[in-house]
Structures are given as C-alpha cells and as structure tokens.
Amino acid sequence: METHRRNPYICTALALYFTYFVHGIGVSILSQYKTELAGAWGSGDVAAVLGVIAALGLGRLIALPVAGPVSDRFGRKTSGLIGVVLYALFFLGAALSPSARVAYIWALAGGIANSFLDTCVTPSILEIFGSRGPRANMFTKFAMSIGQFALPFMIGFAARTQLSFRALFYGMAALIAIDGVLLLFLPFPPKEGGKGKDETGAMGIKKGAPALVAMGFTATATFILWLNCNQELGALYGVADPSKIQSVYALGTILAILATAGFVLKKMREEDVLVLYPALCLAALALVYFVRTPLSVLVAAFLIGYGGAGGVLQLVVATANELYPRHKGKITSTVMIASSVANYVVLDAAARISRAAGAEGPVYVVLFNMAITAAGIALALYFRKQRA
C-alpha cells in the first residue's frame, strides 16, 4: 500500500515489531538459563533443556500448515492474537513447570505461538509498506535482535538485584499480553488480493520456489545452532564471560539489518545477498573451527550475527512472498515449515552430537553447522541462476 500521506497503520506496525522484540527474548531465554532451568525441572544435565528448546521448532512445525490458511482466510489480526496468547502462556509455563516433560508441552505452545505470529506479522508488514515491504520486513529481525542484545543485560540486572530467574519470564508474559491488547484494537490493512478465488486455489510451484523453501531450512540451521551452542564453545575456548558472546552476536545482527535495509538492498539484488551472507557465515565457522582462541569465538559471533541472523530468513520469506502475492500467509507458512524442521531437527542432532563427543561436542557441532551452511550457499547459487 503506497501513499505519500502518513501511513495509517504505523502504530499497528510498531505493535507487530514489538511482538518480535519479545519473540527474540523468547527464543534465547531458555538457552541463557540452561543451568537454572535444568535444576528447576529436576534434570541431570542441560541436554534436557536443549530437548525442550527443540520443542519450540516442533511446535512451529505442527502449527504452520494451519496458521497460514487461518491468516489468509480469517485475517492477520486473528492469527496475531492467537500467537500472543500462546506466547504469554509459554513464558508462564516454562517458569512454573515442575519437570522437563511439562516444560516440553509449554515449549510446543511457544512454537505454535511463533507460527501464528509469523503468518500475521510478515504478511501484515508487506501489506502495510507496499513496495518497501521487503526492507520493512527486515526490521522484524531487527526487533528480535534488540531483544536478544538486551537479554544478557536483563539477566545481569536480575542477578544484581537478586531477582529469581523466573522474574524475566513473568515480565515477558506481561509485556506481550499488553501488546496483544493493543493489537486487538489497532487497525490492520486489507489483505492484498481481497477474498477472491485465487486465495483459496492451488498455489502451484513457481520457478525458484523450491530452492527458497529449502533455504528456509539452511538459513535457520546456521544461526539456531550457533545461538544455542555458542556458550559451551566459548567456555571450551577460554572465553572469560561466555554470555557476552550473545551480545556480540546480536550486535552483528543489528548492524546487518541496518546496513542491508539502508544500503545493501539498494545496491545488490536479493539473490546476491542470499549468496553473500551465508558465505560470511561459512568463513566464520571455518575460523572458529580451526582457530581455537577466545577472540576467534567473538569474531565468529559477530560475523554469524551479521551474515546468518541479519535478516537472511526474512529476506527469503519476502522474496518468496513476491512470487506468491495472493498467498502470503500460505507461502510464509511453507518457508517457515522448513525453518521449523531445522529448528527441531538440527537442535536434536546437536544434542546427540554433544552427548556422543563429550568435551569436544561444541567443536563437532560447528563442523555440522559448516556442512549445512555450505548447502545453503549451493541453494542460493541455484536460485540466483534460476532468477537470471
């Protein structure tokens, strides 16, 4: 929707971005509190917490086939409100669970919430900002990254003030509930294409679409493996405060989004960016695999934050939406299904690798990540050839 007047949906866009600020904390908080949660849930080691984190991906996978059609048929607001309610329940459930099994159920709810937010926020942002939509959609990742950047400082504040680790979970539940009330009353733009026959008809397979969907898997795997396993790698390599790796990673992500939205996409085609950024990640992973120093971990964190988490998945989704302008909810669901498979499968594989490799587990996870990232580069090259 293009206009030179003030966009009437700006407040809606800000509220939607805020859901992703909370989401950024939601996808990181379990990994930041692995030791505390393992103790609260009566688990012997942090591997049980990794299993619960993997359930976030499984929950997304379960819900996405439904969430996309709900968004296209019943509206973006309906999808968003379902996501907000379930996310609030996830934060409360994770904090109050007596065991990892119960926490697993709430993590499934959190993953389902993520699905409904995905199929609300991305289509809504694209419809609010029109031709500027792909760049505007990058700022969903920016909002997530601000949350991830702020989380270690929130954790530090909670520790200094002797608050329970559960306080952050309660706070996030309250914040997203308040945002949900705002979304209930704020206006949403009409869906592009209206309610015509084409919205409910077959989507078809367009040129390059399968590669984009597969890149939803590889792009997610690259950053989700790093996000959930970097602290153990940092400790192995002698990083004095492994929690700071998260802040360096988030800083790289924030800079990438600002640079990509403000400059890179004006000078480069989307398909070129989809090759370049995973290549940066592969170089960073190779660095940290071969050079075992604290500095290499921090450099890799910044580069993976920039190239892996700096909006690549959002760019994949926006590019896929350009192929299917009348099926935004469905194509977003399809790409995010691949992303959810990655979230569940690669974290489960990482947990198995960590158990099998013992102390060297984090290094083997890096090697595993390198293989997936290389596959992502190959897919991006293929997609670029298809678009030529």
Order of alpha helices (4+ residues) and beta strands (2+ residues): alpha-alpha-alpha-alpha-alpha-alpha-alpha-alpha-alpha-alpha-alpha-alpha-alpha-alpha-alpha
